[in-house]
Amino acid sequence: MDLSAAAWTVIVLALVAANLPFVIERPLVALPWPRPGAAAPGTAARWLRCLVFFALAAAWVRGTLALVGGAFAGGGDTVLPFLLKLLLVCALAAALMALPGWRADPGRGPKPFLDRLVEVLVCYVLVGTLGFALELNLGNAFARTWEFYAVTLSLFLVLGYPGFVFRYMLKRRRGAGRTS
């Protein structure tokens, strides 16, 4: 994969991942606090699910850096096995983000804004990890300081703005104009 294709891959994945928490009502991250209107399990069970989720996310990060970041290191990989590894990593990330929604009670009300914010931050870490792994694959990775993370997080939030508008501005405007 060349630099241009890797950059566009990360941009498209960032666009999808930044808008996903605003479009989907199901939880994407296992959080320790209960959702409003949901029949939640006990406090210990919620914390255990949260810890297991973040342990799986950390394992995904390490696996992605090893699998995608070092894919061409041996020199034996061609493009097809690399793309299959990339698809495998994306499928595992999708399964990881679908697990809390599958396991949890969906609740009766919309997700709180704090839940969506945490989900956006987790998506930022997942996409950032994939971008870093692709950078490792292409050559030497550059050193990152706090300025890098501040700029990329800001860009990620800007990419999520269409989903924010859809969830919090467009929906209310439609509902406010109705009369009975």
Secondary structure, 3 states (H helix, E strand, C coil): CCHHHHHHHHHHHHHHHHHHHHHCCCCCCCCCCCCCCCCCCCHHHHHHHHHHHHHHHHHHHHHHHHHCCCCCCCCCCCHHHHHHHHHHHHHHHHHHHHHHHHHCCCCCCCCCHHHHHHHHHHHHHHHHHHHHHHHHHHCCCCCCCHHHHHHHHHHHHHHCHHHHHHHHHHHHHHHHCCCC
